[in-house]
Amino acid sequence: MKKFVILADGTCDLSEAFQTQYDVRVLPGHITLPDKTEIPAFLKWEIYTKDGFYADLKKDPNGFTTAPPNTAEFANAMEEIVRDGTELLVMTISGGISGAYQFAYTARKQVLEKYPAAKICCVDSLRFGPGFGLMAIWAAKLRDEGKSMEEVAAWLEENKNRFHQAGWLDDLSFVAKKGRLTNAKAFFGTLAGVKPIGEFDYNGLTTVIGKAKGAKQAYEVLLSYIEQTGEKLSEQIVFIAQTNRLPQAEKFRDLIRERFHPKEIYINDVFPSCGINIGPGLMAAYYMGKPISRDLSEEKAIIEQALSKG
């Protein structure tokens, strides 16, 4: 079976090493800097150091903006791949927070007008950042197992709601302002010493499902949450994302490794395309597990039970 190409937009936060390891191509979006210079989004720390970027972002959170690849950019990338008959699976950031999926789908229609025999599937990940990147890696692994493009696309559609986020964000202002958080107003003004715990919802946004009192309780609650929502963690790749919270991410990684023994566990940077909209202070694990309930009632109950023990 001919191997198909996986193309993900740059919000997947897959480093160059992961792109090479899993043969995932990335189409970058755009970043506008505080001086109004527009540059392609990057997935390696060259223009900025990681610490320098998040320090500047904290000083001027409104000075940085992002934009996804536009329709023409998606179309050009697609045409380059499919013109020789190669099949293409395109994955985008959640349509709930970006127009990337619509741009990709429109580009697909344009390319098919020129190459009617081309095979192109577009999948809205309903995720962003390392959660999206982990989904792309699962797609690559299924491809390596011999699954067809159509089979992988169908699997993603069926299972996208099983990709979990379990972590906290010290400062909700970034995600709230950028439209990445639901019910944000209810949590402001009560965050001193509190770790808001977030999970993905059905629209691809992050919803706060509980609030732990300090890091110690938050780690305990999150481990309990992963235990009850994860599946076959010993056979999985687990990502730990962090935005300028490396010591906390390292501790969380060690706790997860000791308790669940995942097949692989990596600490992932969150690069500017997502970092600008998340801000400093994220520390979260991403993994596959049970389907997330439509109203997050089951997940909130798990967190409430764990908090009551602390």
C-alpha positions in Angstrom: 0.0 0.0 0.0 1.3 3.4 -1.0 2.2 5.6 2.0 0.1 8.7 2.4 1.3 12.1 3.7 0.1 13.6 6.9 0.1 17.4 6.9 -0.7 19.3 10.1 -0.9 23.0 10.7 1.7 24.5 13.0 -0.5 24.6 16.1 0.3 20.9 16.6 3.5 21.9 18.5 5.5 19.0 17.1 9.2 19.8 17.3 11.4 19.2 14.3 12.6 16.0 16.0 9.0 14.7 16.3 8.2 15.7 12.7 11.2 13.7 11.5 10.6 10.7 13.8 6.9 10.3 12.8 7.1 11.7 9.3 4.5 14.4 9.8 4.7 17.5 7.7 3.8 20.9 9.2 2.4 24.0 7.5 3.2 27.0 9.7 0.8 29.8 10.3 1.7 33.4 11.0 2.8 35.5 14.0 2.7 39.3 14.3 5.2 40.7 16.7 4.7 43.8 18.9 6.6 45.9 16.3 4.0 44.7 13.7 6.5 42.5 11.9 4.8 39.4 10.5 6.8 36.2 10.5 6.0 32.5 9.8 5.2 30.7 13.0 8.2 28.6 14.2 8.6 25.2 15.9 12.1 25.7 17.1 13.7 28.3 19.4 15.9 30.4 17.1 14.3 33.8 16.7 13.5 33.7 20.4 14.8 31.7 23.3 11.9 30.0 25.1 12.4 32.0 28.3 12.8 35.2 26.3 9.6 34.7 24.3 7.4 34.0 27.4 9.0 36.9 29.3 8.2 39.3 26.4 4.7 37.8 26.1 4.0 38.4 29.7 5.2 42.1 29.4 3.0 42.7 26.3 0.3 40.1 25.9 -1.7 42.1 23.4 1.3 42.9 21.3 1.5 39.3 19.8 -1.1 37.9 17.5 -1.5 34.8 15.4 -3.2 33.7 12.2 -3.5 30.2 10.6 -2.3 29.4 7.1 -4.8 30.9 4.7 -6.7 29.1 1.9 -4.0 29.8 -0.7 -1.2 28.5 1.5 -3.2 25.3 2.2 -3.9 24.9 -1.5 -0.3 25.4 -2.5 0.9 22.8 0.1 -1.8 20.3 -1.0 -1.1 20.7 -4.7 2.6 20.1 -4.2 1.9 16.8 -2.5 -1.0 15.4 -4.6 0.1 16.3 -8.1 2.0 13.1 -8.4 -0.8 11.0 -7.1 0.2 10.9 -3.4 -2.7 10.7 -1.0 -3.0 13.4 1.7 -4.4 13.6 5.2 -4.7 17.2 6.5 -5.2 17.8 10.2 -6.0 21.2 11.6 -6.4 22.9 15.0 -9.9 22.9 16.5 -12.5 24.7 14.3 -14.0 26.0 17.6 -11.1 28.4 18.0 -9.7 28.9 14.5 -10.7 29.2 10.8 -7.9 26.8 9.8 -10.2 23.8 9.1 -12.5 25.9 6.9 -9.5 27.3 5.0 -8.1 23.7 4.5 -11.5 22.4 3.4 -11.9 25.3 0.9 -8.4 24.7 -0.4 -9.2 21.0 -0.8 -12.1 21.8 -3.1 -9.9 24.1 -5.2 -7.2 21.5 -5.6 -9.7 18.8 -6.5 -11.0 21.0 -9.3 -7.5 21.0 -10.8 -6.7 17.3 -9.8 -10.1 15.5 -9.8 -8.4 12.1 -9.1 -6.5 13.4 -6.0 -7.4 11.9 -2.6 -7.4 14.5 0.2 -9.0 14.1 3.6 -9.4 17.0 6.0 -9.8 16.3 9.8 -10.7 18.9 12.4 -8.7 17.7 15.4 -10.9 19.6 17.9 -7.7 20.0 19.8 -4.7 22.4 19.9 -1.1 22.3 21.0 0.4 19.0 22.2 -3.1 17.4 22.3 -3.3 18.0 18.6 0.3 16.9 18.1 -0.3 13.7 20.0 -3.3 13.0 17.7 -1.1 13.5 14.7 1.4 10.9 16.1 -1.4 8.4 16.6 -2.3 9.0 12.9 1.3 8.4 11.9 1.5 5.2 13.9 -1.7 3.8 12.4 -0.3 4.6 9.0 2.9 2.7 9.8 0.7 -0.3 10.8 -0.7 -0.3 7.2 -3.9 1.5 7.7 -5.2 3.4 4.6 -5.7 7.2 4.6 -9.5 6.7 4.7 -9.2 4.3 7.6 -7.0 6.6 9.6 -9.3 9.6 8.9 -12.3 7.6 10.1 -10.4 6.5 13.2 -9.5 10.1 14.0 -13.1 11.2 13.6 -14.3 8.4 15.8 -11.7 8.8 18.5 -10.7 12.5 18.6 -12.9 13.0 21.8 -10.7 10.5 23.6 -7.6 12.7 23.7 -7.5 14.2 27.1 -5.8 17.2 28.8 -5.1 17.0 32.5 -3.3 20.0 34.0 -3.5 23.5 35.3 -3.0 27.0 34.0 -1.7 29.6 36.5 -3.1 32.6 34.6 -6.4 32.2 32.8 -6.4 35.7 31.3 -4.6 34.7 28.1 -6.9 31.9 27.1 -10.0 33.8 28.1 -9.1 36.9 26.0 -8.2 34.7 23.0 -11.4 32.6 23.2 -9.8 29.3 24.3 -11.6 29.0 27.6 -15.3 28.4 28.4 -17.0 30.0 31.4 -13.9 32.0 32.1 -15.6 34.9 34.1 -16.6 32.6 36.9 -13.0 31.9 37.8 -11.5 35.3 37.9 -10.8 37.0 41.2 -10.4 33.8 43.1 -7.1 32.5 41.8 -4.6 33.4 44.6 -2.9 30.1 45.3 -5.4 28.2 43.2 -4.6 25.8 40.3 -7.5 25.8 37.8 -7.7 22.3 36.3 -8.8 22.2 32.7 -10.0 19.5 30.2 -11.0 19.7 26.5 -14.7 20.0 25.8 -16.8 18.9 22.8 -16.1 22.2 21.0 -12.3 21.9 21.3 -12.1 24.5 24.0 -10.6 24.1 27.4 -13.1 24.1 30.3 -12.1 24.5 34.0 -13.5 21.4 35.7 -12.1 22.1 39.2 -9.8 24.2 41.3 -7.1 22.7 43.5 -5.5 24.6 46.4 -1.9 24.7 45.5 0.4 22.5 43.5 0.6 19.6 46.0 -3.1 19.0 45.9 -3.2 19.6 42.1 -0.7 16.9 41.4 -2.6 14.4 43.6 -5.9 15.3 41.9 -4.5 15.1 38.4 -3.0 11.7 39.0 -6.3 10.4 40.3 -8.0 12.0 37.2 -5.6 10.3 34.8 -6.0 7.0 36.5 -9.8 7.1 36.1 -9.9 8.5 32.6 -6.8 7.0 30.9 -6.8 3.6 29.2 -3.8 1.3 28.7 -1.4 4.0 29.7 1.5 1.6 29.9 1.2 1.2 26.1 0.9 4.9 25.3 2.9 8.0 24.5 2.2 10.7 27.0 3.0 14.4 26.4 3.6 16.9 29.2 3.2 20.4 27.9 4.6 23.5 29.6 4.8 27.2 29.0 7.7 28.4 31.2 6.9 25.8 33.9 9.7 23.3 33.3 10.3 22.3 36.9 6.6 21.6 37.5 6.5 19.6 34.2 9.5 17.6 35.2 7.9 16.7 38.5 4.6 15.8 36.8 6.5 13.6 34.3 8.2 11.8 37.1 5.0 11.2 39.0 3.2 9.9 35.9 6.1 7.6 35.0 6.3 6.2 38.5 2.5 5.6 38.8 1.5 4.6 35.2 4.7 3.5 33.5 3.8 4.8 30.0 5.6 3.4 27.1 7.1 6.8 26.3 6.7 10.2 28.0 8.0 13.5 26.8 8.0 17.1 28.0 6.8 19.3 25.1 7.4 23.0 24.6 4.4 25.0 23.5 5.6 27.1 20.6 4.4 30.6 19.8 1.3 29.8 17.6 -0.4 28.3 20.7 1.8 30.0 23.4 0.6 33.5 22.4 -3.0 32.4 23.1 -2.2 30.3 26.2 0.4 32.4 27.9 2.9 31.4 30.6 1.8 29.1 33.3 0.5 26.0 31.5 1.5 22.5 32.9 -0.6 19.6 31.5 -0.5 16.0 30.4 -2.0 14.7 27.2 -3.0 11.1 26.7 -5.6 8.8 25.2 -8.5 7.5 27.4 -12.2 7.1 27.8 -14.5 9.3 25.7 -15.1 12.7 27.3 -18.7 13.2 28.3 -20.6 15.7 26.3 -21.3 18.1 29.2 -18.1 17.1 31.1 -20.3 16.0 34.0 -18.4 12.8 34.5 -15.0 14.5 34.4 -16.2 17.2 36.9 -17.4 14.5 39.2 -14.0 12.7 39.2 -12.3 16.0 40.0 -14.8 16.9 42.8 -14.3 13.5 44.4 -10.5 13.8 44.2 -10.7 17.3 45.7 -12.9 16.1 48.5 -10.2 13.7 49.7 -7.6 16.5 49.9 
